[in-house]
Amino acid sequence: MDTKPNATPSQADQKIQQEFNQWAAAGRGDEMEDHHSDITEQTIALMDLQPADRVLDLGCGTGWASRRLAKLVPEGEVVGLDVADEMVRRAEQASAGIKNVRYVWGSAESIPRPDNVFTKVLSVESFYYYADQGKALDEIRRVMAPGSRLFILINLYSDNHYSLRWVGELKVAVQAHSETEYISLLKQHGFKGVAAQRIPDRSPSPDTYSGKWFKSADELKDFKRIGALLLMGTK
Ligand SMILES: C[S@@+](CC[C@H](N)C(=O)[O-])C[C@H]1O[C@@H](n2cnc3c(N)ncnc32)[C@H](O)[C@@H]1O
């Protein structure tokens, strides 16, 4: 692991780091693989990955998506970046022996990598935690190679009304914008060919639901039917 981010983490990043270090310690990093697997696989299928691609997995958590990506770019490499060092530590442990993946501790708002290096960027369920999404987009664009493509996948956005229930309940601040607002934001930050797509979650749903986010199994099914928002753009 790169042991120190290249800039002093902002207060917002430090809060996120604390919160997600706790998630990691509680084993919730691994649980997210189950929750995000179907929508991520559909997104990876749209990425048109080439064997020599250099891919950034932004907000990689415990690195399960990084490991899947690494198999698809055997001549390239995958860098998983996360602001929570405990997530990064677990990602490294789980990736021992995989030669073309490495993990970096740092913030999306100050990515410790040189300009123009990545040919694809994937970010799964992470972008709405960024306190300054514009700054993060500038950083992402800086590290992307000319002509490379960005894929941001999020379940929390204002067009999926169920996801707005999380906003006041999560222990850290989150952004809840609409598809239209996000499209403008990506364009404002220099991305071309900006497009959005809904990715329904096709994983099996339980017949009964006893968790805290939905009133019934039918609500959960409806949330999954509406699906995640995939934002795409080219540098
Ligand atoms: C809900 S988890 C998703 C993790 C992983 N992508 C997955 O699907 O399992 C969000 C992740 O984004 C990371 N994160 C949040 N804000 C970040 C930032 N500013 N820079 C880098 N990572 C960030 C968190 O530490 C956390 O690991």
The ligand as an SDF file (V2000), in Angstrom:
LIG
                    3D

 27 29  0  0  0  0  0  0  0  0999 V2000
  -20.2200    1.6890   -0.4380 C   0  0  0  0  0  0  0  0  0  0  0  0
  -18.4810    1.4240   -0.5110 S   0  0  0  0  0  0  0  0  0  0  0  0
  -18.2740    0.6040   -2.0920 C   0  0  0  0  0  0  0  0  0  0  0  0
  -16.9680   -0.1370   -2.1690 C   0  0  0  0  0  0  0  0  0  0  0  0
  -16.7610   -0.9840   -3.4340 C   0  0  0  0  0  0  0  0  0  0  0  0
  -16.7000   -0.1670   -4.6320 N   0  0  0  0  0  0  0  0  0  0  0  0
  -17.8540   -2.0260   -3.5270 C   0  0  0  0  0  0  0  0  0  0  0  0
  -18.7490   -1.8900   -4.3800 O   0  0  0  0  0  0  0  0  0  0  0  0
  -17.8240   -2.9540   -2.7120 O   0  0  0  0  0  0  0  0  0  0  0  0
  -17.8380    3.0460   -0.8640 C   0  0  0  0  0  0  0  0  0  0  0  0
  -16.3330    3.0960   -0.8620 C   0  0  0  0  0  0  0  0  0  0  0  0
  -15.9230    4.3690   -1.3680 O   0  0  0  0  0  0  0  0  0  0  0  0
  -14.8360    4.8100   -0.5770 C   0  0  0  0  0  0  0  0  0  0  0  0
  -14.7510    6.2750   -0.6640 N   0  0  0  0  0  0  0  0  0  0  0  0
  -15.6490    7.1730   -0.2210 C   0  0  0  0  0  0  0  0  0  0  0  0
  -15.2100    8.4190   -0.4630 N   0  0  0  0  0  0  0  0  0  0  0  0
  -14.0190    8.2970   -1.0950 C   0  0  0  0  0  0  0  0  0  0  0  0
  -13.0790    9.2280   -1.6190 C   0  0  0  0  0  0  0  0  0  0  0  0
  -13.2620   10.5490   -1.5220 N   0  0  0  0  0  0  0  0  0  0  0  0
  -11.9790    8.7510   -2.2280 N   0  0  0  0  0  0  0  0  0  0  0  0
  -11.7520    7.4140   -2.3310 C   0  0  0  0  0  0  0  0  0  0  0  0
  -12.6030    6.4890   -1.8340 N   0  0  0  0  0  0  0  0  0  0  0  0
  -13.7300    6.9160   -1.2330 C   0  0  0  0  0  0  0  0  0  0  0  0
  -15.1580    4.3180    0.8210 C   0  0  0  0  0  0  0  0  0  0  0  0
  -14.0380    4.2900    1.6720 O   0  0  0  0  0  0  0  0  0  0  0  0
  -15.7420    2.9440    0.5300 C   0  0  0  0  0  0  0  0  0  0  0  0
  -14.7700    1.9330    0.5540 O   0  0  0  0  0  0  0  0  0  0  0  0
  1  2  1  0
  2  3  1  0
  2 10  1  0
  3  4  1  0
  4  5  1  0
  5  6  1  0
  5  7  1  0
  7  8  2  0
  7  9  1  0
 10 11  1  0
 11 12  1  0
 11 26  1  0
 12 13  1  0
 13 14  1  0
 13 24  1  0
 14 15  1  0
 14 23  1  0
 15 16  2  0
 16 17  1  0
 17 18  1  0
 17 23  2  0
 18 19  1  0
 18 20  2  0
 20 21  1  0
 21 22  2  0
 22 23  1  0
 24 25  1  0
 24 26  1  0
 26 27  1  0
M  CHG  2   2   1   9  -1
M  END
$$$$
